[in-house]
Each structure stands twice: as C-alpha cells, then as structure tokens.
Amino acid sequence: GGTETELKQTNVTQPAIFLHSVIRFLTTPDLHPDMVAGHSLGEFSALIANKTLTFENGLRLVAQRAAAMQRACEINPSTMAAVLGMEDARVEEICAAIKEEVVVAANYNCPGQLVISGSIEGIRIACEQLKEAGAKRALVLQVGGAFHSPLMEPARIELEAAIAATHFGMPTCPVYQNVTALPYTDPVTIKQN
C-alpha cells in the first residue's frame, strides 16, 4: 500500500522480494529440488528451499540485512547502473580510473552486460565516461543504494553478526553459494560463506 519511492527503499524491497521468491516453496510442500542457488538476496530464498533456514529465521535475517543496508544507504547515498555493449575489462578500467568517488563492477550478468555500483556522483561520472568510450548504454538503475560495493561495509558487519546468531540446519540438497559458485551441504560451511 506504499508509494513507489517507499518501495525503492531496500528495507521494504528486500522482504517483499524474499516473500515473493519463497511463496512457492511455502505453498507447495511436495517440491524437492536436487540443488538450489540464488543471487545475493536470492541465496536466502535458496536456503529456505533446501531447508537450511526455517522461513522464520530466513525472514528475520532478510529483515536485518535490509535494515542494515538501508542504514548504509542513508550514510552513503548511492546507486547502480547497467552497462551494455562493452568488455568487462574496459568497464573495470574506467571505473578504477575514477579516483575521487567510489565506483566498482558489481554484477557480471552476462558477456556485454555489467552492473556497476557506487556513489551517486561516481555513477554519474562513470556513465558519462562509459558512453564516451563506446558503451551502447549506461543506464542508472532505480535502486536504493550501491549494493555489492564497499559502501555496504557497515551492513556487512551487522549481517555477519546476525548470521552468526542464527541456527543453520542440515540442507536437503546442495546450495551453490555466491561466494564461490560451488555446491555446499555442510551447515557450518554454508553459514561461514
């Protein structure tokens, strides 16, 4: 029932996305995946699907993560942009050359499509330079912060503590985790990752 502006706040967006992504597993108990994976926030949904986390613990972690990331966004106003039609190495090079602002490669979606993350001014400068250097597009995304960037460090610290305090159960199948893109079934290792 909120506004579009409110929905863009990560403390609202993340729980909404999480609920949407796990609803099928909550309402279809006969689903038994052979393996699970999810990108970023989606890894929490994957851990619900393979029963490493209970729904309650998953939702609690997602809410804590979202609140911590919202605080980080308020400390450092920031955003992201999608860069199309340019080699990853060239995008990385242009971002690295912007010394006065934070701008980093964040998500390698596919060849020729890379998402960058950083300060609002850094993303503006990067988009301008990327277009001048031949990128087909450099489009600022409608997100509430510089996710997958050093600007999220305060949130990482908070989330690490929340994860450490949460019980991780024995998964029913392997989870391919973001940090290594390898499968894991040991709850202790999954928690550490």
C-alpha positions in Angstrom: 0.0 0.0 0.0 3.0 2.3 0.0 4.4 4.6 -2.7 6.9 3.8 -5.4 9.5 5.8 -3.5 8.9 3.7 -0.4 9.2 0.5 -2.4 12.6 1.6 -3.6 13.9 1.7 0.0 15.8 -1.5 0.5 14.3 -2.2 3.9 11.0 -2.5 2.1 12.1 -4.0 -1.2 14.2 -6.9 0.2 11.5 -8.5 2.4 9.0 -8.1 -0.4 11.3 -9.8 -2.9 12.1 -12.6 -0.4 8.4 -13.3 0.3 7.7 -13.4 -3.4 10.5 -15.8 -4.1 9.8 -18.3 -1.3 6.0 -18.4 -1.5 6.1 -21.3 -3.9 8.1 -23.4 -1.5 5.8 -22.5 1.4 2.7 -23.4 -0.5 3.9 -26.4 -2.4 5.3 -28.9 0.1 5.9 -31.6 -2.5 8.7 -29.6 -4.2 12.0 -31.3 -3.6 14.8 -29.6 -5.5 18.0 -31.5 -6.4 20.1 -28.3 -5.9 19.4 -24.6 -5.2 21.0 -21.3 -5.9 20.2 -17.7 -5.7 21.9 -14.4 -6.4 22.5 -12.1 -3.5 19.2 -11.8 -1.6 18.1 -14.9 -3.6 20.6 -17.0 -1.7 18.4 -16.6 1.4 15.4 -18.0 -0.6 17.6 -20.9 -1.8 18.4 -21.7 1.9 14.7 -21.8 2.6 14.1 -24.1 -0.3 16.7 -26.6 0.8 15.6 -26.2 4.5 19.0 -24.9 5.7 17.0 -22.0 7.2 13.5 -22.0 8.5 11.1 -19.5 7.0 11.1 -17.5 10.3 14.9 -17.4 10.5 15.2 -16.5 6.8 12.7 -13.7 7.1 14.4 -12.4 10.3 17.8 -12.4 8.5 16.4 -10.7 5.4 14.8 -8.0 7.6 18.0 -7.5 9.5 20.0 -7.4 6.2 17.6 -4.9 4.7 17.6 -2.6 7.7 21.4 -2.7 7.8 21.7 -2.0 4.1 19.1 0.9 4.4 21.3 2.4 7.2 24.3 2.1 4.9 22.4 3.7 2.1 21.5 6.6 4.3 25.1 7.1 5.5 26.4 7.0 1.8 23.7 7.9 -0.7 24.5 5.7 -3.7 23.1 3.8 -6.7 23.9 1.4 -9.5 24.0 1.4 -13.3 23.8 -1.2 -16.0 26.5 -1.0 -18.7 25.7 -2.7 -22.0 27.9 -3.5 -25.0 31.3 -3.1 -23.5 34.0 -5.6 -22.5 34.1 -6.2 -18.7 37.8 -5.3 -18.5 37.2 -1.9 -20.1 34.3 -1.1 -17.7 36.5 -2.1 -14.8 39.3 0.1 -16.1 37.1 3.2 -16.5 35.6 2.7 -13.0 39.0 2.2 -11.4 40.2 5.5 -13.0 37.6 7.5 -11.1 39.6 8.2 -8.0 37.5 10.9 -6.3 34.4 8.7 -6.0 33.5 5.0 -5.2 32.6 3.1 -8.4 33.1 -0.6 -8.8 32.0 -3.5 -11.0 29.2 -5.2 -9.0 27.3 -7.8 -11.0 28.6 -9.6 -14.1 25.3 -10.5 -15.6 26.5 -11.9 -18.9 29.1 -11.0 -21.6 28.4 -7.4 -22.6 26.3 -6.6 -19.5 27.9 -5.5 -16.3 26.3 -3.6 -13.4 28.4 -1.0 -11.7 27.8 0.3 -8.1 28.9 3.4 -6.3 28.3 6.9 -5.1 25.6 8.9 -7.0 28.2 11.2 -8.4 30.6 8.4 -9.2 27.9 6.5 -11.1 27.1 9.8 -13.0 30.7 10.3 -13.9 31.2 6.6 -14.9 28.1 6.5 -17.1 29.3 9.6 -18.9 32.8 8.2 -19.5 31.5 4.8 -20.4 29.2 6.2 -23.1 32.1 8.4 -24.4 34.2 5.2 -24.5 31.7 3.3 -26.6 29.3 1.6 -24.3 25.9 1.0 -26.1 24.1 2.0 -22.9 25.0 3.1 -19.4 21.7 3.3 -17.6 21.2 4.3 -13.9 19.0 1.7 -12.2 16.1 2.5 -9.9 17.6 1.1 -6.8 18.1 2.5 -3.3 21.9 2.0 -3.0 25.3 0.8 -4.1 24.7 -2.8 -3.5 27.7 -5.2 -3.9 30.1 -2.3 -3.3 32.4 -1.1 -0.5 29.7 1.4 0.5 27.8 -1.6 2.0 30.6 -2.4 4.5 28.6 -1.2 7.6 25.8 -3.6 6.5 28.2 -6.5 6.1 29.3 -6.1 9.7 25.8 -6.1 11.0 24.7 -9.0 8.8 27.7 -11.1 9.8 26.7 -10.8 13.5 23.0 -11.7 12.7 24.1 -14.8 10.7 26.4 -15.9 13.5 23.5 -15.8 15.9 21.1 -17.8 13.6 20.7 -21.6 13.5 21.5 -23.2 10.2 20.1 -26.8 9.8 21.1 -29.7 7.6 20.1 -28.9 4.0 18.1 -31.4 1.9 20.2 -30.7 -1.1 23.3 -28.7 -2.1 23.3 -24.9 -2.3 25.5 -23.2 -4.9 26.7 -20.2 -2.9 27.5 -16.8 -4.4 31.0 -16.5 -2.8 32.4 -19.5 -4.7 29.7 -20.7 -7.1 30.3 -24.2 -5.7 27.9 -26.6 -4.0 27.8 -27.0 -0.2 25.9 -29.2 2.1 27.7 -28.6 5.4 25.7 -26.1 7.5 28.8 -24.7 9.2 30.4 -24.0 5.9 27.2 -22.6 4.4 27.0 -20.2 7.4 30.6 -19.1 7.1 30.1 -18.5 3.4 
